[in-house]
Amino acid sequence: MYIIKKIKLAFYLLLCIIFLLSSCNSALKENSINDLEDNVANSSYINRIVCEQGDWIYYINKADRDKLYKKSLDGKTKTKLSDDMSYELNILDDWIYYINLSDKRSLYKIRIDGGNRTKLNDAFSSFINLANGYIYFISSENNSTSKSNIYKMKTDGSNKERISKNRANFLVVADSWIYYMNNSDQGRIYKMKTDGSENMKVNEHRSVFINVINDRIYYINASEGYKIYQVSIDGTGITMINHDKAENLYVYKDWIYYYSPVEEGKLFKMKYDGSSKVEICRDQVFNINVIGEMVYYVNHPKGKGIFYIRTDGSNKGIFD
């Protein structure tokens, strides 16, 4: 009987240990985002400097000349994946897609373990979007941003084709549509199908930092003092959201994040309708990335590292 009691006690303790380990692992991963929307484009244009997948954070190390690294969520393990100067990270499955600044801004991909580094094109590229087995991007064969057109190709680099001859910027793919700033028409927002058909104008403003969320487009109106506007994807219901001069607009989970150059680059957030405006931090913020409950950014005057802060303004620190 005594032995049976000891066995039962040992079994109970084992169950407790398993539960505690599971709870710790869940807490560790609380802010780990596996959703595709957090790692590929997020229906907005940003220079993505940080992505999360599984137990790892993949990032551009500003302290090491923008080389590609990964760090474990607990911060104990850090690994360099590539010596390329990297830009615009996107993760899909086991691959990281990025612009290689060390090779004339060509498109590359590399496995999340640092293997199989592969060059995908040989042209000046920007605004990477991954959708439906394709990479959508802006590229110029002569390395001139003034002549950049919209292309797509398979994720292995095959079947490259130009789908629009318009001079484009701020490319976003959402559902089966491409939204972009059309520099062939004074920077207005246009949209077209992902095959290049049904190209049409959406608004009359010079528009930068385009975000597409549900059936609304959020953007900074460069024609009207760089204020934040919204418009329906069908071009109706144009509305100014607030009066701040804004830069680096990022829309994520019911909130609009931006920094204001007239307020020394402070980071703010507000609701979609402009209400509940909150100051998150007073650093001179540049390059906003939001993942889960964390905002990652570059502190412009310091410039050599990535900082983080919770979306409620707490827990500020240096990531790397």
Secondary structure, DSSP 8 states (H G I E B T S, - for coil): -HHHHHHHHHHHHHHHHHHHHHHHHHHHTTT----HHHHS-TTB-----EEEETTEEEEEEGGGTTEEEEEETTSS-EEEEEEEEEEEEEEETTEEEEEEGGGTTEEEEEETTS---EE--SSEEEEEEEETTEEEEEEETTS-GGG-EEEEEETTS-S-EEEE-S-EEEEEEETTEEEEEEGGGTTEEEEEETTS-S-EE--SS-EEEEEEETTEEEEEETTTTTEEEEEETTS---EE--S---EEEEEETTEEEEEEGGGTTEEEEEETTS-S-EEEE-S-EEEEEEETTEEEEEETTT-SSEEEEETTS-S-EE--
